[in-house]
Amino acid sequence: MIGITGRRVRLRLVEGMDHRYGHLFTDTFMSDFSERIARAGGVPVNLPYDADPDALCHWLSGVVVTGGQDVHPAYWGGDLSVVRDADPRDDPMVHDAERDRFEIALVRAALDRKIPVLGVCRGLQVLNVALGGTLIPHLPPGSVEHLSTSPPLTDGADDHKVTFEPGSIAERIFGASAVTNSWHHQAVDRCGTGLIVTGRTADGVVEAVELPGMPVLGVQWHPEWMEREDPALSWIVAEGSRRI
């Protein structure tokens, strides 16, 4: 059973929804994760904010923390002036402190129980913040395009090549390097306790992190939206199966 995090929004954001129900909430999860996890032999489980992270970790064999809005700067010592006074249920790109609290607690509970963790894009940043790390609030323009305008699904542009550290989990499953997609404007600054960088693009931006000695991997791209089969989701299923 591989847990997958998501978002919570008002039903009025769903096109065509009956206006009578627009004020109610719905939990949303990218089905691409579920499809690929199931294809790899896992049982995908969608995780609402209401679930207790410690209780979940009695049952789960792995955790995937997915992409989305920026992590609230209050959790990593960032600039609070960038926080908009808006409800994340009405605008899913606004900081969502409830989601942050849940995912940070989930990561910590999973690490305590040595449950495999895969952080995807924002999920990599949540992993870093959960361990006390900090973030770059906005990447400056450079030689590599990180906030791509191309739509999913895509394998990325040739300039977005990630090189992996020899002997790392990333190198074992991706090879020495890989071209990946990319939709992020923030990145890891200082690594959290125990976390190490195992993948970077040519401009030095962190694209993969790991926790040595544990089945923990963060990737800054979206494996669920790679056109070719990305091994990250197969990896979390394989690691989870070792706990059975």
Secondary structure, DSSP 8 states (H G I E B T S, - for coil): -EEEE-EEEEGGGSTT--GGGTTSEEEE--HHHHHHHHHTT--EEEE-TTS-HHHHTTT-SEEEE---S---GGGTT--GGG--SS-TTT-TTS--HHHHHHHHHHHHHHHHTT--EEEETHHHHHHHHHTT--EESS----SS--B----SS----TT-EEEE-TTSHHHHHH-SEEE---B-S-EESS--TT-EEEEE-TT--EEEEE-TTSSEEEESS-GGG-SS--HHHHHHHHHHHTT-
